Amino acid sequence: MTETAQAPRPTVRLKPKANARAIRHGAPWVFDNEIVTDRRTRALA
């Protein structure tokens, strides 16, 4: 198998009071009130 070069995935930052434990254990979603929304994050949508 050959590896293809992929663009790095964007980083999404969580607010300090977010439940990061659920995400670390594999939850496939994050609620919008747990995400830091700044100009970089808004560009993802």
KAZI-V229551 format. One record per residue. N is the residue number from 1. PSI is psi in whole degrees, -180 to 180 (none if undefined). Layout:
((N | PSI) (N | PSI))
This chain:
((1 | 145) (2 | 147) (3 | 136) (4 | 146) (5 | 125) (6 | 147) (7 | 144) (8 | 144) (9 | 147) (10 | 151) (11 | 130) (12 | 125) (13 | 142) (14 | 152) (15 | 153) (16 | -31) (17 | 7) (18 | 155) (19 | 80) (20 | -20) (21 | -42) (22 | -40) (23 | -43) (24 | -29) (25 | 11) (26 | 11) (27 | 130) (28 | 9) (29 | 162) (30 | 135) (31 | 150) (32 | -26) (33 | -1) (34 | -6) (35 | 139) (36 | 118) (37 | 108) (38 | -171) (39 | -33) (40 | -39) (41 | -36) (42 | -25) (43 | -17) (44 | -31) (45 | none))
